[in-house]
Amino acid sequence: MQLFESETTPNSPNPETPNSETATPQTPPPSGFAPVLKNRRFLLLWCGQIFSQLADKVYLVLMIALIASRFQGANQSISGWVSAVMIAFTIPAVLFGSLAGVYVDRWSKKGVLVISNLIRGILVLLLPLFLWFSQNDTPILGLPLGFWVLLIVTFLVSTLTQFFAPAEQAAIPLIVKRRNLLPANSLYTTTMMALLIVGFAVGEPLLELTDRVLANIGITWDFGKELVVGGSYAIAGLILILLKTGEKNQETSQEQPHVFQDIGDGIRYLGKNHQVRNALIQLTILFSVFAALAVLAVRLAEIIPGIKAEQFGFLLAAGGVGMGIGAFILGNWGQRFSNVKLGLWGALGVAGSLIGLSLSTQHLGLALATTACLGIFAAMVGVPMQTTIQAETPEAMRGKVFGLQNNAVNIALSLPLALAGVAETFFGLQWVLWGLATLVLAGGVLTWYISRTGSVASPQTEA
């Protein structure tokens, strides 16, 4: 660990130089993004996140491209094929999220991060070979064998993702000081939202460009798309090999409790710790709202003058830009306030922005501005709440808690996707947006009210 000792010295006053102009016992530790960006271990994790999450987003674009080129018939809707892939991608998130969190607590976080990425990369890179072997085989249950291969690979990739997500969240507090968790999570959230936009926006052009580049250099085998996605996973895994988390070796000779007992321990911990439980509830509500907006954005784009339904991505992009701005503001100045206050202000702002969006359907500029404000306030909820979970959860419980969080978030993302469109049809767009605003407001106020009965430490109050 000597390689990283220099990362801690700027944050610690030197008692041997009390008269130094640059470091005195009264000098406050650096705040904002500077300490995080000087932390080489966090930079390694951050780079791994960029390649891994980019691959996650482009993976779905890859599946659609493969379906369109290999399985979709003439004059046939692609929706049924894509829905089957989405189901295969969602099932592991619901089934294995909590189980994965238990094993993340038992295993090396670094090992999980590295192996999950490398195996995902290998699976995607082998896809052309799998499809070539299965192209002429007899269909099973009316579906081509090659499509079953896509479903199986998608299921396996999603299963490995359930291990990567809690391991990544549990690794951040191991390599970042408690007082720097807020800016670290701000960078994490900004990157996640940027990749959500960039991944879907540039996914198809990036895959096509890779195919053309390979063709221009004389490689005619069609595997450029898989090379982009699988290569991104592999690069993430190779980068994370260099990561040092400082984890202690766990005793493997001791008999481990049953996994369901560990899951029960995580649930009981959430029941006793209102800070972490309330933060998890607010995050779940926030993800539910954004999942619903992903569906409602199509309807919004349809009725707003100056934009077409198929251009709904502009609205989502405005929200992503706003969240990036909000995360940047929090990373630089958010440490001055408690996480509970930030969460309350954010909830009030999200609710107000949703109501404003329901009244902005006749002006494109106003709708984009309101959506950007929605993103800014959403960051004020998401970043402090994620920081609270990391800071207040003991190291031995982090995998379990983040596994349960992964489960809750995936369910929160799935249900609104199915229900938002139906609710809009029956009740109208305005009433659905007002309902979402009420849900966010209730969650924020309830969390703030419950937190008044205990003490919620903000990052700057740590010892």
C-alpha positions in Angstrom: 0.0 0.0 0.0 3.0 2.3 0.0 2.2 3.4 -3.5 -0.9 5.2 -2.3 0.3 6.7 1.0 0.8 10.0 -0.7 -3.0 10.2 -1.2 -3.7 10.6 2.5 -1.0 13.1 3.4 -2.7 16.2 1.9 -5.7 15.6 4.1 -3.8 15.4 7.4 -2.2 18.4 9.1 1.5 17.9 10.0 2.0 18.5 13.7 5.7 19.0 13.2 5.3 22.2 11.2 2.8 24.3 13.1 4.0 27.5 11.6 3.8 26.2 8.0 1.8 28.4 5.7 0.4 25.5 3.8 -0.4 23.0 6.6 -1.4 23.9 10.2 -3.6 22.0 12.7 -6.3 24.6 12.0 -6.2 24.2 8.2 -9.4 22.5 7.1 -8.9 19.4 4.8 -9.4 20.0 1.1 -13.0 19.7 -0.1 -14.7 19.3 -3.4 -13.4 17.1 -6.2 -9.7 17.7 -5.7 -9.0 15.1 -3.1 -11.0 12.5 -5.0 -9.2 13.2 -8.3 -5.9 12.9 -6.6 -6.8 9.5 -5.2 -5.3 7.1 -7.8 -7.3 4.1 -6.4 -10.5 5.9 -7.0 -9.4 6.9 -10.5 -8.8 3.3 -11.3 -12.3 2.3 -10.1 -13.8 5.2 -12.0 -12.1 4.2 -15.2 -13.3 0.7 -14.7 -16.8 2.0 -14.2 -16.7 4.0 -17.4 -15.8 1.0 -19.6 -18.0 -1.4 -17.8 -21.1 0.8 -17.8 -20.6 1.8 -21.4 -20.5 -1.8 -22.3 -23.8 -2.3 -20.3 -25.6 0.4 -22.3 -24.2 -0.6 -25.7 -25.0 -4.3 -25.0 -28.7 -3.7 -25.5 -28.0 -1.9 -28.7 -25.9 -4.8 -29.8 -28.8 -7.2 -29.1 -31.2 -5.2 -31.2 -28.7 -5.1 -34.1 -28.2 -8.8 -34.0 -32.0 -9.4 -33.8 -32.6 -7.1 -36.8 -29.9 -8.7 -38.9 -30.4 -12.4 -38.1 -33.8 -13.1 -36.7 -36.4 -10.5 -37.5 -38.5 -11.4 -40.6 -39.7 -9.1 -43.3 -42.6 -7.0 -42.3 -42.3 -8.4 -38.7 -42.3 -6.3 -35.6 -39.1 -6.4 -33.6 -40.9 -5.7 -30.4 -41.5 -9.3 -29.5 -37.8 -10.3 -30.0 -36.6 -7.3 -28.0 -39.1 -7.9 -25.2 -37.7 -11.5 -24.8 -34.2 -10.1 -24.5 -35.3 -7.5 -21.9 -37.0 -10.2 -19.8 -33.8 -12.3 -19.9 -31.9 -9.2 -18.8 -34.3 -8.4 -16.0 -34.9 -11.8 -14.4 -31.4 -12.1 -12.8 -31.7 -8.6 -11.4 -34.8 -9.7 -9.5 -33.7 -13.2 -8.6 -30.0 -12.8 -7.7 -29.6 -9.2 -6.5 -29.7 -10.0 -2.8 -27.8 -13.3 -3.2 -25.0 -11.6 -5.0 -24.7 -9.0 -2.3 -24.2 -11.8 0.3 -21.4 -13.3 -1.7 -19.8 -9.9 -2.3 -19.4 -9.6 1.5 -17.8 -13.0 1.6 -15.5 -12.6 -1.4 -12.8 -10.1 -2.3 -14.5 -7.0 -3.8 -11.6 -6.6 -6.2 -11.9 -10.2 -7.3 -15.6 -9.8 -8.0 -15.0 -6.6 -10.0 -12.3 -8.1 -12.1 -13.8 -11.6 -12.7 -17.3 -10.3 -13.5 -16.0 -8.0 -16.2 -13.6 -10.5 -17.7 -16.2 -13.2 -18.0 -18.8 -10.8 -19.4 -16.2 -9.8 -22.0 -15.4 -13.4 -22.9 -19.1 -14.2 -23.3 -19.7 -11.3 -25.7 -16.6 -11.9 -27.7 -17.6 -15.6 -28.2 -21.1 -14.6 -29.4 -20.2 -14.7 -33.2 -18.8 -18.2 -32.7 -21.8 -19.4 -30.8 -24.2 -18.0 -33.5 -22.1 -19.5 -36.3 -22.4 -23.0 -34.7 -26.2 -22.7 -34.1 -27.2 -21.0 -37.4 -28.5 -24.2 -39.2 -29.9 -26.1 -36.2 -33.5 -27.0 -35.7 -35.7 -24.4 -33.9 -36.7 -25.0 -30.3 -40.2 -24.1 -29.2 -40.6 -22.2 -32.5 -37.5 -20.0 -31.9 -34.2 -20.3 -33.7 -31.4 -21.9 -31.7 -29.3 -18.8 -32.3 -31.9 -16.7 -30.5 -31.9 -19.0 -27.6 -28.1 -18.5 -27.5 -28.7 -14.7 -27.3 -31.1 -15.2 -24.4 -28.7 -17.4 -22.5 -25.8 -15.1 -23.0 -27.9 -12.1 -21.9 -29.1 -14.0 -18.8 -25.4 -14.8 -17.9 -24.2 -11.3 -18.5 -27.0 -9.8 -16.4 -26.3 -12.3 -13.6 -22.7 -11.2 -13.5 -23.8 -7.6 -13.5 -25.7 -8.3 -10.2 -22.3 -9.2 -8.6 -20.5 -6.2 -10.1 -22.9 -3.5 -9.0 -22.8 -4.2 -5.2 -19.1 -4.9 -5.3 -18.5 -1.5 -7.0 -20.6 0.3 -4.4 -18.9 -1.5 -1.5 -15.4 -0.7 -2.9 -15.9 3.1 -2.9 -15.9 3.5 1.0 -12.8 1.2 1.1 -10.7 3.6 -1.1 -12.3 7.0 -0.4 -12.3 8.8 3.0 -15.6 9.3 4.6 -15.5 13.1 4.2 -14.9 12.7 0.5 -17.7 10.2 -0.2 -20.1 13.0 -1.4 -17.9 14.3 -4.2 -16.9 10.7 -5.1 -20.5 9.7 -5.4 -21.1 12.9 -7.4 -18.5 11.8 -9.9 -20.0 8.3 -9.9 -23.5 9.6 -10.5 -22.4 12.1 -13.2 -20.6 9.3 -15.1 -23.5 6.9 -14.8 -26.0 9.5 -16.2 -23.5 10.6 -19.0 -23.0 7.0 -20.0 -26.8 6.4 -20.0 -27.2 9.1 -22.5 -24.0 8.5 -24.5 -24.4 4.7 -24.5 -27.8 4.8 -26.1 -27.1 7.8 -28.3 -23.8 6.7 -29.9 -24.2 3.0 -29.5 -25.5 2.2 -32.9 -23.1 4.6 -34.8 -20.2 3.2 -32.8 -21.0 -0.4 -33.7 -21.5 0.5 -37.3 -18.2 2.5 -37.4 -16.3 -0.5 -35.9 -17.7 -2.8 -38.6 -16.6 -0.4 -41.4 -13.1 0.1 -39.9 -12.6 -3.7 -39.8 -13.9 -4.0 -43.4 -11.5 -1.3 -44.6 -8.5 -3.1 -43.2 -9.6 -6.3 -44.9 -11.3 -8.2 -42.0 -14.5 -9.5 -43.5 -15.8 -11.6 -40.6 -18.7 -9.7 -39.0 -17.7 -9.4 -35.4 -16.9 -5.7 -35.0 -20.0 -5.0 -32.8 -19.2 -7.8 -30.4 -15.6 -6.5 -30.3 -16.7 -3.1 -29.0 -18.9 -4.4 -26.2 -16.8 -7.4 -25.2 -13.6 -5.4 -25.5 -15.0 -2.7 -23.2 -15.9 -5.3 -20.5 -12.4 -6.8 -20.9 -10.6 -3.4 -20.6 -12.6 -2.7 -17.4 -11.5 -6.0 -15.9 -7.8 -5.4 -16.8 -7.9 -1.9 -15.4 -9.4 -3.1 -12.1 -6.6 -5.7 -11.7 -4.5 -2.7 -10.7 -6.9 -1.6 -8.0 -5.9 -2.0 -4.4 -8.8 -1.9 -2.0 -7.0 -2.6 1.2 -9.4 -5.4 2.1 -8.4 -7.8 4.9 -8.1 -11.5 4.2 -11.2 -13.2 5.5 -10.9 -16.5 7.4 -12.2 -19.2 5.1 -11.9 -22.0 7.7 -14.9 -20.6 9.6 -18.3 -22.1 8.7 -20.3 -19.5 6.8 -24.0 -19.0 7.7 -26.6 -19.9 5.1 -27.0 -17.2 2.4 -30.7 -16.6 3.4 -29.6 -16.0 7.0 -27.2 -13.3 5.6 -30.1 -11.8 3.6 -32.2 -11.8 6.7 -29.4 -10.0 8.6 -29.3 -7.3 5.9 -33.1 -6.9 6.1 -32.9 -6.7 10.0 -30.1 -4.1 9.7 -32.3 -1.9 7.5 -35.1 -2.3 10.0 -32.9 -1.0 12.8 -31.0 1.7 11.0 -33.5 4.4 9.9 -30.8 6.5 8.2 -29.9 3.8 5.7 -33.5 2.5 5.3 -34.8 6.0 4.6 -32.0 6.7 2.1 -32.8 3.4 0.3 -36.5 4.3 0.2 -35.8 7.7 -1.3 -33.5 6.1 -3.9 -36.1 3.6 -4.8 -38.7 6.3 -5.3 -36.3 8.3 -7.4 -35.5 5.4 -9.7 -39.2 4.7 -10.1 -39.9 8.2 -11.2 -37.1 8.2 -13.8 -38.2 4.8 -15.1 -41.7 6.2 -15.5 -40.4 9.3 -17.2 -38.5 7.2 -19.7 -42.0 5.9 -20.8 -43.8 9.2 -20.5 -41.1 11.1 -22.4 -42.5 9.6 -25.6 -45.9 11.0 -24.9 -44.5 14.3 -23.9 -42.5 14.6 -27.1 -45.6 13.8 -29.0 -47.7 16.7 -27.6 -44.9 19.3 -27.2 -44.7 21.6 -30.3 -41.4 21.6 -32.2 -40.5 18.0 -31.4 -41.5 14.6 -32.6 -42.4 11.5 -30.6 -39.2 9.7 -31.9 -37.1 12.6 -30.6 -38.1 12.0 -26.9 -34.4 11.4 -26.3 -33.8 15.2 -26.2 -36.0 15.4 -23.1 -34.1 12.5 -21.4 -30.8 14.1 -22.4 -31.9 17.4 -20.8 -32.6 15.5 -17.6 -29.2 13.8 -17.8 -27.5 17.1 -18.3 -29.3 18.6 -15.3 -28.3 15.6 -13.1 -24.7 16.1 -14.2 -24.9 19.8 -13.3 -26.4 18.9 -9.9 -23.8 16.3 -9.2 -21.0 18.8 -10.0 -22.5 21.4 -7.7 -22.9 18.8 -4.9 -19.3 17.6 -5.4 -17.9 21.1 -4.8 -20.3 22.6 -2.2 -22.6 19.9 -1.0 -20.4 19.0 2.0 -21.5 22.1 3.8 -25.0 20.6 4.4 -26.3 17.4 5.9 -27.4 14.6 3.6 -30.9 14.8 5.1 -31.4 18.5 4.3 -30.0 17.9 0.7 -32.5 15.0 0.3 -35.4 17.1 1.5 -34.5 20.1 -0.8 -34.0 17.7 -3.7 -37.4 16.0 -3.1 -39.1 19.4 -3.0 -37.4 20.4 -6.2 -38.2 17.2 -8.0 -41.8 17.4 -7.0 -42.0 21.1 -8.2 -40.2 20.2 -11.4 -42.7 17.4 -12.2 -45.6 19.8 -11.6 -43.9 22.4 -13.8 -43.3 19.8 -16.5 -47.0 19.0 -16.5 -47.7 22.7 -17.2 -44.9 23.1 -19.8 -46.3 20.9 -22.6 -47.0 23.8 -25.0 -43.4 25.2 -25.1 -40.4 23.1 -26.0 -37.8 25.4 -24.4 -39.7 25.6 -21.2 -40.1 21.8 -21.1 -36.4 21.2 -21.7 -35.5 23.7 -19.0 -37.9 22.1 -16.5 -36.5 18.7 -17.3 -33.0 19.9 -16.7 -34.1 21.3 -13.3 -35.6 18.0 -12.6 -32.2 16.4 -13.2 -30.5 18.9 -10.9 -32.8 18.3 -8.0 -32.7 14.5 -8.7 -29.0 14.6 -8.1 -29.7 16.3 -4.7 -31.6 13.3 -3.8 -29.6 10.5 -5.4 -26.0 11.5 -4.5 -26.5 12.3 -0.7 -28.7 9.2 -0.2 -26.1 6.9 -1.8 -23.5 8.6 0.3 -25.5 8.0 3.4 -25.8 4.3 2.7 -22.1 4.0 2.1 -21.1 6.0 5.2 -23.5 4.5 7.7 -23.3 0.8 6.7 -20.5 -1.2 8.4 -18.0 -2.8 6.0 -19.2 -6.3 6.9 -22.8 -5.4 5.9 -22.2 -3.4 2.7 -22.5 -6.2 0.2 -25.8 -7.4 1.8 -27.2 -3.9 1.9 -26.1 -3.0 -1.6 -27.5 -6.3 -2.8 -30.9 -5.5 -1.3 -30.6 -2.0 -2.8 -29.9 -3.6 -6.2 -33.0 -5.7 -5.9 -35.2 -2.7 -4.8 -33.9 -0.5 -7.6 -34.4 -3.1 -10.3 -37.9 -3.7 -9.2 -38.4 0.1 -9.0 -37.2 0.3 -12.6 -39.3 -2.6 -13.9 -42.7 -1.8 -12.5 -43.1 1.8 -13.8 -42.0 0.6 -17.3 -45.0 -1.6 -17.3 -47.5 0.7 -15.5 -46.7 4.2 -16.6 -48.0 3.9 -20.1 -51.2 2.3 -18.9 -51.7 4.9 -16.2 -51.2 7.7 -18.7 -53.8 6.1 -21.0 -56.5 6.0 -18.3 -55.7 9.1 -16.2 -53.9 11.4 -18.6 -50.3 12.7 -18.6 -50.9 15.6 -16.2 -52.4 13.5 -13.5 -49.7 10.9 -13.7 -47.0 13.6 -13.4 -48.8 15.0 -10.4 -49.0 11.6 -8.9 -45.3 11.1 -9.3 -44.7 14.5 -7.7 -46.8 13.5 -4.7 -44.9 10.2 -4.3 -41.5 12.0 -4.3 -42.7 14.7 -1.9 -44.2 12.2 0.5 -40.9 10.2 0.5 -38.7 13.3 1.0 -40.8 14.8 3.8 -41.3 11.4 5.6 -37.5 10.7 5.5 -36.8 14.2 6.9 -39.4 13.8 9.6 -38.2 10.4 10.7 -34.5 11.5 10.6 -35.3 14.3 13.2 -35.6 11.6 15.8 -32.0 10.5 15.4 -28.7 12.2 14.4 -27.7 12.1 10.8 -24.0 12.9 10.4 -23.0 14.9 7.4 -19.6 14.1 5.9 -17.9 17.1 7.4 -18.7 16.1 11.0 -16.6 13.0 11.1 -13.9 12.6 13.6 
